[in-house]
Amino acid sequence: MKRLELKFIDEQDKTVTIALDSPKEPVDAVAINNAMDQILAQQAIYSSNGNLVSKKGARIVERHVTDINI
């Protein structure tokens, strides 16, 4: 399963990650950047350490699980 992680910095200089499962592919870096700008501009999300103040980055994380028969 793939997950899009949006990483921000909050008022206490802590990293805040917003994770979205099964992102649309191919990933559009411009759209992601614009969405992150909108989240910051609208102060749409805050953490226990205050508002989000800047972007740190974004990434796709893919997880593979293999069961082991025992």
VEXRODREN-545120 format. One record per residue: chain; residue in three letters; z, y, x of N, C-alpha, C, O in turn. Coordinates in Angstrom, 2 decimals, padded with zeros to 5 digits, m for minus. Each point is the difference from the previous one (the first is absolute). Layout:
# VEXRODREN-545120
<atom c="A" r="ala" n_zz="Z" n_yy="Y" n_xx="X" ca_zz="Z" ca_yy="Y" ca_xx="X" c_zz="Z" c_yy="Y" c_xx="X" o_zz="Z" o_yy="Y" o_xx="X"/>
...
END
This chain:
# VEXRODREN-545120
<atom c="A" r="met" n_zz="000.00" n_yy="m001.18" n_xx="000.84" ca_zz="000.00" ca_yy="001.18" ca_xx="m000.84" c_zz="000.00" c_yy="001.24" c_xx="000.89" o_zz="000.70" o_yy="000.06" o_xx="001.01"/>
<atom c="A" r="lys" n_zz="m001.48" n_yy="000.92" n_xx="m001.41" ca_zz="m000.06" ca_yy="001.26" ca_xx="000.74" c_zz="000.84" c_yy="001.04" c_xx="m000.71" o_zz="000.16" o_yy="m000.02" o_xx="m001.22"/>
<atom c="A" r="arg" n_zz="000.37" n_yy="000.94" n_xx="002.02" ca_zz="000.84" ca_yy="001.07" ca_xx="m000.53" c_zz="m000.34" c_yy="001.29" c_xx="000.76" o_zz="m000.13" o_yy="000.00" o_xx="001.23"/>
<atom c="A" r="leu" n_zz="m000.01" n_yy="001.07" n_xx="m001.98" ca_zz="m000.20" ca_yy="001.32" ca_xx="000.60" c_zz="001.36" c_yy="000.65" c_xx="000.14" o_zz="000.74" o_yy="000.12" o_xx="m000.97"/>
<atom c="A" r="glu" n_zz="m000.40" n_yy="000.29" n_xx="002.18" ca_zz="001.27" ca_yy="000.69" ca_xx="000.24" c_zz="m000.28" c_yy="001.45" c_xx="000.36" o_zz="m000.73" o_yy="000.29" o_xx="000.95"/>
<atom c="A" r="leu" n_zz="001.32" n_yy="000.61" n_xx="m001.72" ca_zz="m000.07" ca_yy="001.44" ca_xx="000.27" c_zz="001.32" c_yy="000.40" c_xx="000.62" o_zz="001.06" o_yy="m000.22" o_xx="m000.60"/>
<atom c="A" r="lys" n_zz="m001.09" n_yy="000.79" n_xx="001.79" ca_zz="001.23" ca_yy="000.34" ca_xx="000.70" c_zz="000.15" c_yy="001.52" c_xx="000.09" o_zz="m000.91" o_yy="000.72" o_xx="000.40"/>
<atom c="A" r="phe" n_zz="002.10" n_yy="m000.27" n_xx="m000.79" ca_zz="000.33" ca_yy="001.42" ca_xx="000.00" c_zz="001.28" c_yy="000.23" c_xx="000.80" o_zz="000.74" o_yy="m000.94" o_xx="000.30"/>
<atom c="A" r="ile" n_zz="m000.49" n_yy="002.19" n_xx="000.03" ca_zz="001.27" ca_yy="000.43" ca_xx="000.62" c_zz="000.73" c_yy="000.85" c_xx="m001.02" o_zz="m000.59" o_yy="000.86" o_xx="m000.65"/>
<atom c="A" r="asp" n_zz="001.91" n_yy="m001.11" n_xx="000.50" ca_zz="000.79" ca_yy="000.78" ca_xx="m000.96" c_zz="000.77" c_yy="001.11" c_xx="000.71" o_zz="m000.16" o_yy="000.19" o_xx="001.21"/>
<atom c="A" r="glu" n_zz="000.97" n_yy="000.53" n_xx="m001.96" ca_zz="000.74" ca_yy="001.15" ca_xx="000.55" c_zz="000.97" c_yy="m000.36" c_xx="001.10" o_zz="000.37" o_yy="000.86" o_xx="000.80"/>
<atom c="A" r="gln" n_zz="000.06" n_yy="m002.11" n_xx="m000.73" ca_zz="000.93" ca_yy="m000.45" ca_xx="001.04" c_zz="m000.75" c_yy="m000.68" c_xx="001.16" o_zz="000.62" o_yy="m000.67" o_xx="000.82"/>
<atom c="A" r="asp" n_zz="m001.93" n_yy="000.86" n_xx="m000.77" ca_zz="m000.86" ca_yy="m000.57" ca_xx="001.05" c_zz="000.00" c_yy="m001.53" c_xx="000.00" o_zz="m000.18" o_yy="m000.63" o_xx="001.04"/>
<atom c="A" r="lys" n_zz="000.37" n_yy="000.05" n_xx="m002.22" ca_zz="m000.05" ca_yy="m001.46" ca_xx="m000.18" c_zz="m001.35" c_yy="m000.38" c_xx="m000.59" o_zz="m000.62" o_yy="000.77" o_xx="m000.74"/>
<atom c="A" r="thr" n_zz="000.16" n_yy="m001.97" n_xx="001.09" ca_zz="m001.26" ca_yy="m000.50" ca_xx="m000.54" c_zz="000.22" c_yy="m000.59" c_xx="m001.39" o_zz="000.92" o_yy="m000.78" o_xx="m000.22"/>
<atom c="A" r="val" n_zz="m001.79" n_yy="001.17" n_xx="m000.70" ca_zz="000.02" ca_yy="m000.52" ca_xx="m001.37" c_zz="m001.36" c_yy="m000.67" c_xx="m000.22" o_zz="m001.05" o_yy="000.60" o_xx="000.23"/>
<atom c="A" r="thr" n_zz="001.08" n_yy="m001.85" n_xx="m000.68" ca_zz="m001.23" ca_yy="m000.75" ca_xx="m000.22" c_zz="m000.20" c_yy="m000.28" c_xx="m001.49" o_zz="000.90" o_yy="m000.48" o_xx="m000.68"/>
<atom c="A" r="ile" n_zz="m002.09" n_yy="000.80" n_xx="000.20" ca_zz="m000.40" ca_yy="m000.33" ca_xx="m001.36" c_zz="m001.04" c_yy="m001.11" c_xx="000.14" o_zz="m001.02" o_yy="000.18" o_xx="000.66"/>
<atom c="A" r="ala" n_zz="001.28" n_yy="m001.33" n_xx="m001.28" ca_zz="m000.89" ca_yy="m001.16" ca_xx="000.13" c_zz="m000.72" c_yy="m000.27" c_xx="m001.31" o_zz="000.61" o_yy="m000.03" o_xx="m001.07"/>
<atom c="A" r="leu" n_zz="m001.91" n_yy="m000.18" n_xx="001.16" ca_zz="m000.84" ca_yy="m000.29" ca_xx="m001.15" c_zz="m000.72" c_yy="m001.32" c_xx="000.24" o_zz="m000.73" o_yy="m000.15" o_xx="000.98"/>
<atom c="A" r="asp" n_zz="000.93" n_yy="m000.82" n_xx="m001.88" ca_zz="m000.62" ca_yy="m001.31" ca_xx="000.14" c_zz="m001.47" c_yy="000.03" c_xx="m000.39" o_zz="m000.41" o_yy="000.77" o_xx="m000.86"/>
<atom c="A" r="ser" n_zz="m000.36" n_yy="m001.62" n_xx="001.52" ca_zz="m001.42" ca_yy="m000.23" ca_xx="m000.31" c_zz="m000.81" c_yy="001.29" c_xx="m000.09" o_zz="m000.55" o_yy="000.31" o_xx="m001.05"/>
<atom c="A" r="pro" n_zz="000.47" n_yy="000.45" n_xx="002.14" ca_zz="m000.77" ca_yy="001.24" ca_xx="m000.03" c_zz="m001.50" c_yy="m000.26" c_xx="m000.17" o_zz="m000.50" o_yy="m001.06" o_xx="000.39"/>
<atom c="A" r="lys" n_zz="m000.18" n_yy="002.02" n_xx="m000.96" ca_zz="m001.45" ca_yy="m000.08" ca_xx="m000.17" c_zz="m000.66" c_yy="000.02" c_xx="001.37" o_zz="000.36" o_yy="000.79" o_xx="000.88"/>
<atom c="A" r="glu" n_zz="m001.33" n_yy="m001.67" n_xx="m000.71" ca_zz="m000.71" ca_yy="m000.04" ca_xx="001.27" c_zz="m001.47" c_yy="000.28" c_xx="m000.22" o_zz="m000.52" o_yy="m000.33" o_xx="m001.07"/>
<atom c="A" r="pro" n_zz="m000.17" n_yy="000.92" n_xx="002.01" ca_zz="000.53" ca_yy="000.42" ca_xx="001.29" c_zz="000.91" c_yy="001.22" c_xx="m000.14" o_zz="m000.17" o_yy="000.81" o_xx="m000.91"/>
<atom c="A" r="val" n_zz="001.11" n_yy="m000.70" n_xx="001.80" ca_zz="000.98" ca_yy="001.08" ca_xx="m000.04" c_zz="m000.70" c_yy="001.32" c_xx="000.33" o_zz="m000.78" o_yy="000.08" o_xx="000.94"/>
<atom c="A" r="asp" n_zz="001.07" n_yy="000.93" n_xx="m001.73" ca_zz="m000.58" ca_yy="001.34" ca_xx="000.18" c_zz="001.06" c_yy="000.90" c_xx="000.63" o_zz="000.91" o_yy="000.48" o_xx="m000.68"/>
<atom c="A" r="ala" n_zz="m001.03" n_yy="m000.25" n_xx="001.98" ca_zz="001.00" ca_yy="000.78" ca_xx="000.74" c_zz="000.12" c_yy="001.42" c_xx="m000.54" o_zz="001.10" o_yy="000.55" o_xx="m000.03"/>
<atom c="A" r="val" n_zz="m002.20" n_yy="000.05" n_xx="m000.38" ca_zz="000.03" ca_yy="001.37" ca_xx="m000.54" c_zz="000.79" c_yy="000.03" c_xx="m001.30" o_zz="000.81" o_yy="000.90" o_xx="m000.22"/>
<atom c="A" r="ala" n_zz="m001.05" n_yy="m001.88" n_xx="m000.65" ca_zz="000.72" ca_yy="m000.05" ca_xx="m001.28" c_zz="001.50" c_yy="m000.23" c_xx="000.22" o_zz="000.83" o_yy="000.59" o_xx="m000.69"/>
<atom c="A" r="ile" n_zz="m000.50" n_yy="m001.45" n_xx="001.65" ca_zz="001.41" ca_yy="m000.25" ca_xx="000.31" c_zz="000.65" c_yy="001.27" c_xx="000.53" o_zz="001.11" o_yy="000.35" o_xx="m000.41"/>
<atom c="A" r="asn" n_zz="m001.78" n_yy="000.33" n_xx="001.31" ca_zz="000.53" ca_yy="001.24" ca_xx="000.56" c_zz="000.21" c_yy="001.04" c_xx="m001.10" o_zz="001.03" o_yy="000.68" o_xx="m000.02"/>
<atom c="A" r="asn" n_zz="m002.01" n_yy="m000.55" n_xx="m000.88" ca_zz="000.12" ca_yy="000.95" ca_xx="m001.11" c_zz="001.16" c_yy="m000.37" c_xx="m000.94" o_zz="000.73" o_yy="000.88" o_xx="m000.45"/>
<atom c="A" r="ala" n_zz="m000.58" n_yy="m002.17" n_xx="000.17" ca_zz="001.10" ca_yy="m000.45" ca_xx="m000.87" c_zz="001.35" c_yy="000.32" c_xx="000.63" o_zz="000.93" o_yy="000.43" o_xx="m000.68"/>
<atom c="A" r="met" n_zz="m000.83" n_yy="m000.66" n_xx="001.98" ca_zz="001.26" ca_yy="000.30" ca_xx="000.69" c_zz="000.28" c_yy="001.50" c_xx="m000.02" o_zz="001.15" o_yy="000.41" o_xx="m000.17"/>
<atom c="A" r="asp" n_zz="m002.19" n_yy="000.40" n_xx="000.34" ca_zz="000.16" ca_yy="001.46" ca_xx="m000.09" c_zz="000.51" c_yy="000.41" c_xx="m001.38" o_zz="000.87" o_yy="000.86" o_xx="m000.11"/>
<atom c="A" r="gln" n_zz="m001.39" n_yy="m001.48" n_xx="m000.94" ca_zz="000.42" ca_yy="000.30" ca_xx="m001.36" c_zz="001.45" c_yy="m000.41" c_xx="m000.24" o_zz="000.76" o_yy="000.72" o_xx="m000.65"/>
<atom c="A" r="ile" n_zz="m000.37" n_yy="m001.87" n_xx="001.17" ca_zz="001.40" ca_yy="m000.45" ca_xx="m000.14" c_zz="000.93" c_yy="001.04" c_xx="000.63" o_zz="001.03" o_yy="000.34" o_xx="m000.57"/>
<atom c="A" r="leu" n_zz="m001.41" n_yy="000.15" n_xx="001.76" ca_zz="000.83" ca_yy="001.01" ca_xx="000.67" c_zz="m000.01" c_yy="001.33" c_xx="m000.76" o_zz="001.06" o_yy="000.60" o_xx="m000.21"/>
<atom c="A" r="ala" n_zz="m002.23" n_yy="m000.15" n_xx="m000.21" ca_zz="m000.13" ca_yy="001.30" ca_xx="m000.66" c_zz="000.77" c_yy="000.05" c_xx="m001.32" o_zz="000.59" o_yy="001.02" o_xx="m000.34"/>
<atom c="A" r="gln" n_zz="m000.61" n_yy="m002.12" n_xx="m000.39" ca_zz="000.66" ca_yy="m000.04" ca_xx="m001.30" c_zz="001.44" c_yy="m000.46" c_xx="000.08" o_zz="000.69" o_yy="m000.07" o_xx="m001.01"/>
<atom c="A" r="gln" n_zz="m000.23" n_yy="m000.24" n_xx="002.21" ca_zz="001.35" ca_yy="m000.55" ca_xx="000.19" c_zz="000.25" c_yy="m001.09" c_xx="m001.03" o_zz="001.04" o_yy="m000.04" o_xx="m000.67"/>
<atom c="A" r="ala" n_zz="m002.03" n_yy="m000.86" n_xx="000.56" ca_zz="000.01" ca_yy="m001.04" ca_xx="m001.03" c_zz="001.02" c_yy="m001.10" c_xx="000.29" o_zz="000.45" o_yy="m000.68" o_xx="m000.92"/>
<atom c="A" r="ile" n_zz="m000.09" n_yy="000.52" n_xx="002.16" ca_zz="000.92" ca_yy="m001.08" ca_xx="000.40" c_zz="001.02" c_yy="000.58" c_xx="000.97" o_zz="m000.33" o_yy="000.82" o_xx="000.86"/>
<atom c="A" r="tyr" n_zz="001.56" n_yy="m001.26" n_xx="m001.01" ca_zz="001.03" ca_yy="000.40" ca_xx="000.96" c_zz="000.81" c_yy="m001.22" c_xx="000.37" o_zz="000.01" o_yy="m001.01" o_xx="m000.71"/>
<atom c="A" r="ser" n_zz="000.67" n_yy="001.12" n_xx="001.84" ca_zz="000.83" ca_yy="m001.12" ca_xx="000.48" c_zz="001.46" c_yy="000.39" c_xx="m000.10" o_zz="000.34" o_yy="001.11" o_xx="m000.39"/>
<atom c="A" r="ser" n_zz="000.51" n_yy="m002.03" n_xx="000.74" ca_zz="001.44" ca_yy="000.30" ca_xx="000.01" c_zz="000.35" c_yy="001.05" c_xx="001.06" o_zz="001.09" o_yy="000.56" o_xx="m000.02"/>
<atom c="A" r="asn" n_zz="m002.03" n_yy="m000.31" n_xx="000.93" ca_zz="000.20" ca_yy="001.02" ca_xx="001.04" c_zz="m000.74" c_yy="001.29" c_xx="m000.30" o_zz="m000.17" o_yy="000.84" o_xx="000.89"/>
<atom c="A" r="gly" n_zz="m000.28" n_yy="m000.68" n_xx="m002.14" ca_zz="m000.66" ca_yy="001.25" ca_xx="m000.38" c_zz="m001.48" c_yy="m000.16" c_xx="m000.22" o_zz="m000.52" o_yy="m001.12" o_xx="m000.05"/>
<atom c="A" r="asn" n_zz="m000.16" n_yy="002.24" n_xx="m000.10" ca_zz="m001.44" ca_yy="000.00" ca_xx="m000.27" c_zz="m000.80" c_yy="m000.50" c_xx="001.19" o_zz="000.46" o_yy="000.03" o_xx="001.15"/>
<atom c="A" r="leu" n_zz="m001.66" n_yy="m000.50" n_xx="m001.44" ca_zz="m000.94" ca_yy="m000.36" ca_xx="001.05" c_zz="m000.59" c_yy="001.29" c_xx="000.54" o_zz="m000.35" o_yy="000.90" o_xx="m000.77"/>
<atom c="A" r="val" n_zz="000.23" n_yy="m000.79" n_xx="002.09" ca_zz="m000.44" ca_yy="001.26" ca_xx="000.59" c_zz="m001.31" c_yy="m000.11" c_xx="000.79" o_zz="m000.68" o_yy="001.00" o_xx="000.21"/>
<atom c="A" r="ser" n_zz="000.33" n_yy="m002.21" n_xx="000.23" ca_zz="m001.24" ca_yy="m000.15" ca_xx="000.75" c_zz="m000.50" c_yy="m001.44" c_xx="m000.04" o_zz="000.73" o_yy="m000.92" o_xx="m000.35"/>
<atom c="A" r="lys" n_zz="m002.01" n_yy="000.77" n_xx="000.71" ca_zz="m000.60" ca_yy="m001.32" ca_xx="000.07" c_zz="000.26" c_yy="m000.59" c_xx="001.39" o_zz="m000.06" o_yy="000.71" o_xx="001.00"/>
<atom c="A" r="lys" n_zz="000.34" n_yy="m001.99" n_xx="m000.95" ca_zz="000.15" ca_yy="m000.70" ca_xx="001.27" c_zz="m001.21" c_yy="m000.89" c_xx="000.25" o_zz="m000.43" o_yy="m000.15" o_xx="001.15"/>
<atom c="A" r="gly" n_zz="m000.12" n_yy="m000.45" n_xx="m002.21" ca_zz="m001.17" ca_yy="m000.85" ca_xx="000.16" c_zz="m000.18" c_yy="m000.91" c_xx="m001.19" o_zz="000.77" o_yy="000.02" o_xx="m000.96"/>
<atom c="A" r="ala" n_zz="m001.81" n_yy="m000.83" n_xx="001.03" ca_zz="m000.28" ca_yy="m000.98" ca_xx="m001.04" c_zz="m000.57" c_yy="m001.23" c_xx="000.68" o_zz="m000.62" o_yy="000.09" o_xx="001.06"/>
<atom c="A" r="arg" n_zz="000.84" n_yy="m001.25" n_xx="m001.68" ca_zz="m000.52" ca_yy="m001.22" ca_xx="000.59" c_zz="m000.16" c_yy="m001.08" c_xx="m001.07" o_zz="000.64" o_yy="000.04" o_xx="m001.06"/>
<atom c="A" r="ile" n_zz="m001.49" n_yy="m000.99" n_xx="001.37" ca_zz="m000.16" ca_yy="m001.19" ca_xx="m000.83" c_zz="000.75" c_yy="m001.12" c_xx="000.71" o_zz="m000.19" o_yy="m000.24" o_xx="001.20"/>
<atom c="A" r="val" n_zz="001.05" n_yy="m000.44" n_xx="m001.95" ca_zz="000.75" ca_yy="m001.13" ca_xx="000.53" c_zz="m000.46" c_yy="m001.24" c_xx="m000.76" o_zz="m000.02" o_yy="m000.01" o_xx="m001.23"/>
<atom c="A" r="glu" n_zz="m000.34" n_yy="m001.01" n_xx="001.99" ca_zz="m000.43" ca_yy="m001.25" ca_xx="m000.62" c_zz="000.98" c_yy="m001.10" c_xx="000.39" o_zz="000.36" o_yy="m000.15" o_xx="001.16"/>
<atom c="A" r="arg" n_zz="000.04" n_yy="m000.60" n_xx="m002.16" ca_zz="001.00" ca_yy="m001.05" ca_xx="000.22" c_zz="m000.61" c_yy="m001.35" c_xx="m000.34" o_zz="m000.58" o_yy="m000.19" o_xx="m001.07"/>
<atom c="A" r="his" n_zz="000.72" n_yy="m000.75" n_xx="001.99" ca_zz="m000.44" ca_yy="m001.37" ca_xx="m000.21" c_zz="001.21" c_yy="m000.91" c_xx="000.03" o_zz="000.82" o_yy="000.08" o_xx="000.92"/>
<atom c="A" r="val" n_zz="m000.71" n_yy="m000.94" n_xx="m001.91" ca_zz="001.09" ca_yy="m000.94" ca_xx="m000.07" c_zz="m000.57" c_yy="m001.41" c_xx="000.03" o_zz="m000.92" o_yy="m000.33" o_xx="m000.75"/>
<atom c="A" r="thr" n_zz="001.45" n_yy="m000.49" n_xx="001.63" ca_zz="m000.39" ca_yy="m001.41" ca_xx="000.08" c_zz="001.23" c_yy="m000.85" c_xx="m000.21" o_zz="000.96" o_yy="000.07" o_xx="000.76"/>
<atom c="A" r="asp" n_zz="m000.99" n_yy="m000.89" n_xx="m001.81" ca_zz="001.11" ca_yy="m000.91" ca_xx="m000.25" c_zz="m000.03" c_yy="m001.14" c_xx="001.01" o_zz="m001.06" o_yy="m000.46" o_xx="000.42"/>
<atom c="A" r="ile" n_zz="002.23" n_yy="000.01" n_xx="m000.04" ca_zz="000.14" ca_yy="m001.12" ca_xx="000.91" c_zz="000.66" c_yy="m001.15" c_xx="m000.78" o_zz="001.09" o_yy="000.15" o_xx="m000.54"/>
<atom c="A" r="asn" n_zz="m001.77" n_yy="m001.27" n_xx="000.49" ca_zz="000.54" ca_yy="m001.16" ca_xx="m000.67" c_zz="001.07" c_yy="m000.65" c_xx="000.86" o_zz="m000.25" o_yy="m000.34" o_xx="001.16"/>
<atom c="A" r="ile" n_zz="001.44" n_yy="000.18" n_xx="m001.73" ca_zz="001.07" ca_yy="m000.65" ca_xx="000.75" c_zz="000.57" c_yy="m001.17" c_xx="m000.77" o_zz="000.92" o_yy="m000.67" o_xx="000.48"/>
END
